[in-house]
């Protein structure tokens, strides 16, 4: 029933947060990470979420990725209220509809690029030949054709991040969630990674939500959402307020 709801969401927005709050701790030790966030992300958008440390942007990303749940408010994914899903259903949502890219590449060191990319497909029970073909296709999409047999130790930092991006998109997710994906990279390589994201968004229609503290990285997105003290301070597109 859950997967049928998601696959038949029609004209519903892809992501909607409604008055989402997140409080850690209780009593005097309580800390509000989010204070009533409203956010909408439509299919095919590339959204950058920026803000200082402690602004709530990473907490918001964890909620979008079903790695955390709101204290109050609601999160709708393809019209389905995520807070009403069971733990197993949220795991299915992550596995089938979300791709993750982090600041650390999280690759298996003794495993080839192609084998690293195949890992999510193993969890989906895909036959070996099919998952290998999909992995090669994903690596080509991020500009790593010819590097399939190389291990992470034989790749540069930028190439390792490309492998991590290929691994995130190999399941053909609805949304790619990227948390500080250029945090470990130099300026030139960071812009190269942003070009990869831009091409995936433009050519494959992958929706991207990216957390970053770098304004020049955020400039590659269609839209920038700025968090301050647990609230959305601004939401802008092409220099104009939404």
C-alpha positions in Angstrom: 0.0 0.0 0.0 2.8 2.4 0.9 4.7 2.0 -2.3 1.6 2.2 -4.4 0.8 5.6 -2.7 4.3 6.9 -3.5 4.2 5.7 -7.1 0.8 7.3 -7.7 1.4 10.7 -6.1 0.5 12.5 -9.4 0.6 16.3 -9.0 1.5 16.4 -5.3 4.7 18.3 -4.5 7.7 16.0 -4.2 8.7 17.3 -0.7 6.7 19.4 1.7 7.7 20.4 5.3 4.9 22.0 7.2 5.7 23.8 10.5 8.5 21.3 11.3 10.1 21.6 14.6 12.9 19.5 16.2 13.8 19.7 19.9 16.6 17.7 21.4 16.6 17.0 25.2 13.9 17.9 27.7 13.3 20.6 30.3 16.1 23.1 30.9 18.4 20.9 28.7 16.0 21.2 25.7 17.5 22.7 22.5 15.4 23.7 19.5 17.2 22.8 16.3 14.2 23.6 14.0 11.5 26.1 14.9 8.6 25.7 12.5 10.1 25.2 9.1 8.0 25.4 6.0 9.7 24.1 2.8 8.6 22.8 -0.6 10.7 21.1 -3.2 9.2 20.2 -6.5 10.3 17.4 -8.9 13.4 18.4 -10.9 14.6 21.2 -8.7 18.2 21.8 -7.6 18.0 23.4 -4.1 20.9 24.6 -2.0 20.4 24.8 1.8 22.9 27.1 3.4 23.5 28.5 6.9 26.0 28.8 9.7 26.9 25.9 12.0 23.9 25.3 14.3 21.5 27.0 12.0 19.4 23.8 11.6 20.3 22.9 8.0 21.8 19.5 8.8 18.9 18.6 11.1 16.6 19.5 8.2 18.6 17.3 5.9 18.4 14.4 8.3 14.6 14.7 8.5 14.4 14.8 4.7 16.5 11.7 4.5 14.4 9.8 7.1 17.4 9.6 9.4 15.5 11.6 12.0 11.9 12.6 12.7 10.3 15.9 13.6 9.2 16.7 17.2 6.2 18.4 15.7 4.9 19.4 12.3 4.7 17.2 9.2 6.9 15.9 6.4 5.2 14.8 3.2 7.1 12.9 0.5 5.1 12.4 -2.7 2.0 13.2 -0.7 2.6 10.6 1.9 3.1 11.8 5.5 6.4 10.3 6.5 5.8 10.6 10.2 2.9 8.0 9.9 5.2 5.4 8.3 6.7 2.5 10.3 10.5 2.2 10.7 10.5 -0.5 8.0 8.5 1.7 5.6 10.9 4.6 6.2 13.8 2.3 5.4 12.1 1.3 2.2 11.6 4.9 1.3 15.4 5.6 1.8 16.3 2.5 -0.2 14.1 3.1 -3.2 13.6 6.8 -3.4 16.6 8.6 -1.8 20.3 8.8 -2.7 22.9 10.2 -0.3 26.2 11.9 -0.9 28.3 13.0 2.1 31.4 15.1 2.8 33.3 11.8 3.4 33.2 9.4 0.5 32.5 6.3 2.6 33.9 3.9 0.0 35.2 0.4 0.6 39.0 0.8 0.2 39.8 -2.7 -1.2 36.8 -2.7 -3.5 36.8 -1.4 -7.1 34.8 1.7 -8.2 32.3 -0.5 -10.0 31.9 -2.8 -7.0 31.4 0.2 -4.6 28.6 1.5 -6.9 26.9 -1.9 -7.1 26.5 -2.1 -3.3 23.0 -0.5 -3.1 21.8 -2.8 -5.8 22.8 -5.9 -3.9 20.5 -4.8 -1.1 17.7 -4.5 -3.7 18.3 -8.1 -4.7 19.3 -7.2 -8.3 21.0 -10.0 -10.3 24.8 -9.6 -10.7 24.8 -8.9 -14.5 22.2 -6.3 -14.3 23.7 -4.5 -11.3 27.1 -4.5 -12.9 25.7 -2.9 -16.1 23.9 -0.3 -14.0 27.1 0.5 -12.1 29.0 1.0 -15.3 26.3 3.3 -16.6 26.3 5.4 -13.4 30.1 5.7 -13.5 29.9 6.9 -17.1 27.3 9.5 -16.1 29.7 11.0 -13.6 32.6 11.1 -16.0 34.5 7.9 -14.7 34.3 5.7 -17.8 37.5 3.7 -17.9 38.1 3.9 -14.1 35.7 1.1 -13.1 38.4 -1.3 -11.9 40.3 1.2 -9.8 40.2 1.1 -6.0 39.7 4.3 -4.0 43.4 4.4 -3.2 44.1 4.8 -6.9 41.7 7.7 -7.3 41.9 11.4 -6.4 39.5 13.0 -3.9 37.4 14.3 -6.7 37.2 11.0 -8.4 36.3 9.3 -5.1 33.4 11.7 -4.7 32.3 11.0 -8.2 32.2 7.3 -7.3 30.1 8.2 -4.2 27.7 10.2 -6.5 27.5 7.2 -8.9 26.6 4.9 -6.0 23.9 7.4 -4.9 22.2 7.6 -8.3 22.6 3.9 -9.4 19.2 3.1 -7.8 17.6 5.9 -9.8 16.3 7.8 -6.8 13.7 10.5 -6.9 15.9 12.8 -4.8 19.7 13.1 -4.3 20.5 14.5 -0.8 24.0 15.9 -0.7 25.5 17.0 2.7 28.6 19.3 2.2 29.7 17.2 -0.8 32.6 19.5 -1.6 33.8 20.0 2.0 37.0 17.9 1.5 37.8 19.2 -1.9 39.8 22.1 -3.3 38.1 25.0 -5.1 38.7 23.7 -8.7 37.6 20.1 -7.9 34.6 21.5 -6.0 33.3 23.3 -9.1 33.9 20.1 -11.1 31.7 18.2 -8.7 29.0 21.0 -9.0 29.2 20.5 -12.8 28.4 16.8 -12.3 25.4 17.7 -10.1 24.2 20.3 -12.6 24.4 17.8 -15.5 22.6 15.1 -13.5 19.8 17.5 -12.6 19.5 18.9 -16.2 20.0 15.7 -18.2 18.5 13.1 -16.0 16.0 15.2 -14.1 17.3 14.1 -10.7 16.0 16.4 -7.9 18.9 17.6 -5.7 18.9 19.1 -2.2 22.4 20.1 -1.2 23.5 21.4 2.2 26.6 23.7 1.9 28.2 26.5 3.8 29.8 27.8 0.6 28.0 30.6 -1.2 29.8 29.9 -4.5 28.7 26.2 -4.4 25.1 27.3 -3.6 25.2 29.5 -6.7 25.2 26.4 -8.9 21.6 25.5 -7.7 18.4 26.9 -9.0 17.4 28.1 -5.6 19.0 28.9 -2.3 17.3 28.4 1.1 19.1 30.1 4.0 18.6 28.8 7.6 19.2 31.0 10.6 18.6 29.8 14.2 16.3 27.0 13.1 14.1 28.9 10.8 14.1 29.7 7.0 15.3 33.2 6.8 15.2 33.5 3.0 14.3 31.5 -0.1 15.6 32.9 -3.3 15.8 32.0 -7.0 18.0 33.8 -9.5 18.6 36.7 -7.1 14.8 37.3 -6.5 12.8 36.4 -3.4 10.3 33.6 -3.9 
